[in-house]
Amino acid sequence: MGQKIFILEGRQFRNESDYACAKRDKEMIDHLRAETDFEDRTQLEVLRGDLKCGKYKFLTLLGRDFLDEVEEQLKKAGTGDNGRSRPGRRRDENAGERSKPSGVRKERGSTARKLLSEKEQAAVDAIVQEELRKREKRRKIILIFCSAAAVCCLGYFTVYSYYDYRTRSTYEKMSELKERTAESSADPKTDSGPLFTLDGEQESKEVLEEYKNLLISNKKLIGWVKIDDTNIDYPVMQTTDNEYYLDHNLNQEYDKNGSIFMDKDCDVLKPSTNYILYGHHMKSGQMFGQLDLYKKKSYYEEHPYISFDTIYEKGTYQVMYVFRSRVYKETEIVFKYYQFIDANSKQEFDSYMKEMADLSLYDTGVTAEYGDQLLTLSTCDYQETDGRFVVVAKKVAKE
């Protein structure tokens, strides 16, 4: 059913309470019309004065409409059309009316204010009180809702601050540990898990001194990535599940910041043609939150190198390609950068290079040849659904 409409004297009222007030005003106005000779300018001026000084208390816009009506009638009387005095009895009546003392006019106003019967006034008061109760109830509900929202926001801010503090503290401790001399006689070569060469024979490979302490405390460590003048200065983890470090920190605790991690299919012992590192694009700038600074060529020109060490070997990489992509469906036949880990031939390698060069936002002038070691940094890009921002670099001799 549609909402009930309340209309009186050409005006529409929102609810029953306002409509009741309008009915009360109309009765008062009808009484004033009956008591006033609208052809007598003097009476009209007195009525206008009473209306303007607030002698009659109107609750709705009908009162203003009535004042406008009186003003209009006075204008007509001023032209002589309606204000002209008529001969005979009517003139005498007007004179008699004008001669009435002010006490009579006051009594008329008092009568108008008492037009509503006690029963009708009680009904109007009840409606007004009910409307006031509803408004107070709505006010309380809004107040409760706002208070709950404030508590939720405060709680979220507290949790966010806690995670932020814990993440920063963890990585600061990791950085300090990285600088220390190894404090354990344990051999991280054997503790880090089985290592294999291409022919399947077990290989023992020396862990860099600066990563021995870190590897003792965390067996999932695979390297460290750093870009000068950014927050990107993090240990890199690797496990058999690419989803795990999306919401876990180095201590295996839940953390919405996640960790920087290497694709599970990459191998630092072979090594793979392309190391792919993933990290969240955090608004705080943590993880790979500042990687998209490379969207500007001027930034690349000032920061052409990325440092990435595996736990076995140091490395400096020069940026080649910067592009936007996304995660595609398995059925889509398209270049998927995140599947480029090994190139089995020069032709396959060159094909990958061409695909990335075509996507690149600008030309760096840097190219790679089959046999070069590559590094790919990947983070979220919010310009499209499942979007990704990607930086690809090749390993170069340390200057």
Buried (B, 14 or more C-beta within 10 A) or exposed (E): EEEEEBEBBEBEBEBEBBBBBBBBBBBBBEBBEEBBBBBBBBBBEBBBEBBEEEBBEBBBBBBEBBBEEBEEBBEBBEEEEBBEEEEEEEEEEBEEBEEEEEEEBEEBBEEBEEBBEEEBBEBBEEBBEEBEEEEEEEEEEEEEEEEEEEEEEEEEEEEEEEBBEBBBEBBEEBBEBBEEEBEEEEEBBEEBEEBEEEEEEEEEBEBBEBBBBBBBEBEBBBBBBEBEEBBBBBBBBBBEEBEBBBBBBBEEEEBBBBBBBBBBBBBBEEBBBBBBBBBBBBEBEBBBBBBBBBBEEEBBEEBBBBBBBBBBBEBBBBBBBBBBBBEBEEEEEEBBBBEBBBBEEEEBBBEBBEBBBEBBBBEBEBEBEEEBBBBBBBBBBEEEEEBBBBBBBBBBEEE
